[in-house]
């Protein structure tokens, strides 16, 4: 298996050096937490909601993060206009398709994104499987009644869906869970680590998406950007695991994102498909 440590360390250090500008249209529940995490790893965030803001920010940004968790009436136009501008500018962006099946606006945006795919798609196993089914990329042999943010499936159950999405989009797909899967349709790796406390705070997945977008700003290979973000996330989570409760864990987690060096981030083990058996 190729050793990705050098590439991960370089990606992590490049963010510290360049401080990329990574705006977001994101879940209002977690705006503050996402922004603080992006700052902690070395990025510069901005949060926006209106279509003209999105277009203007795209012209100035290095990458972008879009999370569909809480949509307002203005979001449908804002998201579509922003994505169109990102594609025209050939800039990297990360999609977190939270809220699949919640309503007509979500469904319309998901349909639009099929033909305007993200550089990186990050979601839990149930979201990845539902997205691939919704886009007609895999059969609907599994039940498709997923609504919400909690996964009902294990990461390894979403392998086929992740591969199908990556090959359709030409980008990278990340499936989050007890272990995190990363694939570009050819390579498939797992990253291990994290903390059970992550299930006790709101927005752990949103943080990962926001941080991933920061690394996507500096990495020529989005596969490396995704691995770097997951390693940074899992390392900080493991280090903060001794917290006494979810509030102190959240604080220690952000501190660790800030404190960890590029070399430390690169040391988290990644394994190829099949090696974990």
ZIFENMO-V336406 format. One record per residue. D_LAST is the distance of its C-alpha to the last C-alpha in Angstrom with 2 decimals. Layout:
# ZIFENMO-V336406
D_LAST, D_LAST
This chain:
# ZIFENMO-V336406
15.97, 19.17, 19.98, 21.11, 22.59, 26.12, 26.09, 24.76, 27.37, 30.05, 29.32, 29.45, 32.66, 34.23, 34.12, 35.87, 38.43, 39.18, 38.82, 38.14, 39.86, 37.37, 39.11, 37.48, 38.33, 36.13, 35.77, 38.92, 37.14, 35.27, 37.67, 38.51, 34.98, 33.78, 36.87, 36.46, 32.82, 33.93, 36.77, 34.57, 32.41, 35.60, 36.39, 39.57, 39.22, 41.70, 41.44, 43.40, 44.12, 46.91, 46.86, 49.33, 47.44, 44.27, 46.18, 47.89, 44.76, 42.95, 45.76, 45.21, 41.46, 38.76, 36.05, 35.81, 33.67, 34.22, 32.94, 34.24, 33.85, 37.59, 39.93, 43.70, 46.29, 46.53, 42.82, 42.72, 45.23, 43.92, 40.35, 41.55, 44.12, 41.75, 39.08, 41.85, 43.14, 39.75, 39.26, 42.82, 42.28, 38.91, 37.39, 33.77, 32.92, 30.03, 29.92, 28.61, 29.45, 29.84, 32.05, 31.12, 33.46, 35.70, 38.82, 40.80, 40.74, 36.97, 36.71, 39.38, 37.65, 34.30, 36.26, 37.99, 34.86, 33.42, 36.13, 36.00, 32.30, 31.01, 29.69, 26.64, 25.67, 23.86, 23.10, 20.81, 18.79, 21.81, 24.18, 22.29, 22.11, 25.74, 26.92, 25.52, 27.14, 30.35, 30.67, 30.17, 27.19, 25.02, 26.25, 26.88, 25.06, 23.62, 26.40, 27.91, 29.70, 27.98, 30.53, 30.13, 27.71, 25.06, 21.89, 21.37, 18.03, 14.49, 13.63, 11.23, 14.28, 16.38, 14.78, 17.59, 20.19, 19.31, 19.57, 22.80, 24.28, 23.61, 25.19, 28.06, 28.83, 28.29, 26.75, 23.56, 21.65, 19.83, 17.96, 18.13, 16.43, 14.37, 12.60, 14.84, 14.36, 17.03, 18.16, 21.49, 20.96, 19.87, 17.64, 14.63, 13.24, 11.83, 13.97, 13.42, 16.45, 19.39, 21.06, 21.56, 25.19, 24.50, 24.60, 28.03, 29.78, 31.08, 29.99, 26.77, 25.64, 29.15, 29.02, 25.90, 27.64, 30.81, 29.27, 27.35, 30.74, 32.25, 29.82, 30.26, 33.92, 33.51, 30.55, 31.41, 27.81, 26.63, 22.98, 23.84, 25.81, 22.95, 20.61, 23.54, 24.29, 20.83, 20.73, 24.26, 23.52, 20.45, 22.24, 25.38, 23.69, 22.06, 25.46, 27.36, 25.21, 27.96, 30.44, 32.53, 32.27, 31.38, 34.57, 34.16, 30.48, 31.62, 34.26, 32.11, 29.42, 32.10, 33.54, 30.28, 29.88, 33.38, 33.05, 29.87, 30.59, 29.14, 27.65, 25.95, 24.47, 23.09, 21.25, 18.48, 15.20, 13.75, 10.59, 10.44, 8.84, 5.80, 5.53, 3.81, 0.00
